[in-house]
Amino acid sequence: MAEKKILVIEDEEDIQSYMRTFFEDHGFKTLGAANGEEGFEIAKREVPDLITLDISMPEKSGIKTLRDLQQEPKTSKIPVLIVTGVSEELKTYIDHRKQIKPPAGYVFKPINTDELLETVKRLLA
């Protein structure tokens, strides 16, 4: 099986670095983006197998990025995993928006690595 590629869109450098190292240690190839705009451009160019997306970011929010990813033909089929420190209420809010489809899944910060890995493997299966 070819190595799966994960794009980590996360504005906090230490969290992005941690997640990329974690995924690489588990056999994935990773790409990183520090904001939604950069992440969207990388996703269109590289077409990763999975995208992890923070919600609270400067310049372009994760919700706007999710909408753009869903509307772009090159990226619309890529599963997006929301990784956020924002509350369960946000999940309810996103899941009930008419403009966007709910993401493939959620992992809440602080990150439980077992849950993260299990979710990623399920979404890539």
Solvent accessible surface area in square Angstrom, and as a share of the most:
residue,aa,sasa,rsa
1,M,215,0.96
2,A,85,0.66
3,E,110,0.50
4,K,53,0.23
5,K,39,0.17
6,I,0,0.00
7,L,0,0.00
8,V,0,0.00
9,I,1,0.01
10,E,2,0.01
11,D,47,0.24
12,E,86,0.39
13,E,147,0.66
14,D,102,0.53
15,I,37,0.19
16,Q,25,0.11
17,S,64,0.41
18,Y,111,0.42
19,M,2,0.01
20,R,74,0.27
21,T,70,0.41
22,F,26,0.11
23,F,0,0.00
24,E,86,0.39
25,D,108,0.56
26,H,81,0.36
27,G,48,0.46
28,F,21,0.09
29,K,97,0.41
30,T,9,0.05
31,L,31,0.15
32,G,17,0.17
33,A,2,0.01
34,A,49,0.38
35,N,24,0.12
36,G,0,0.00
37,E,82,0.37
38,E,71,0.32
39,G,0,0.00
40,F,25,0.10
41,E,76,0.34
42,I,19,0.10
43,A,0,0.00
44,K,50,0.21
45,R,163,0.60
46,E,59,0.26
47,V,75,0.43
48,P,3,0.02
49,D,53,0.27
50,L,0,0.00
51,I,0,0.00
52,T,1,0.01
53,L,1,0.00
54,D,7,0.04
55,I,11,0.06
56,S,67,0.43
57,M,21,0.09
58,P,75,0.47
59,E,151,0.68
60,K,23,0.10
61,S,39,0.25
62,G,0,0.00
63,I,29,0.15
64,K,104,0.44
65,T,0,0.00
66,L,0,0.00
67,R,77,0.28
68,D,30,0.16
69,L,2,0.01
70,Q,32,0.14
71,Q,119,0.53
72,E,38,0.17
73,P,114,0.72
74,K,125,0.53
75,T,1,0.01
76,S,33,0.22
77,K,185,0.79
78,I,19,0.09
79,P,34,0.22
80,V,7,0.04
81,L,0,0.00
82,I,0,0.00
83,V,2,0.01
84,T,1,0.01
85,G,54,0.52
86,V,49,0.28
87,S,55,0.35
88,E,99,0.44
89,E,127,0.57
90,L,27,0.14
91,K,63,0.27
92,T,75,0.44
93,Y,108,0.41
94,I,0,0.00
95,D,41,0.21
96,H,134,0.60
97,R,62,0.22
98,K,193,0.82
99,Q,111,0.49
100,I,11,0.05
101,K,116,0.49
102,P,71,0.45
103,P,15,0.09
104,A,45,0.35
105,G,11,0.10
106,Y,29,0.11
107,V,0,0.00
108,F,60,0.25
109,K,42,0.18
110,P,133,0.84
111,I,37,0.19
112,N,80,0.41
113,T,41,0.24
114,D,112,0.58
115,E,73,0.33
116,L,0,0.00
117,L,27,0.14
118,E,123,0.55
119,T,12,0.07
120,V,0,0.00
121,K,112,0.47
122,R,144,0.53
123,L,34,0.17
124,L,27,0.14
125,A,122,0.95
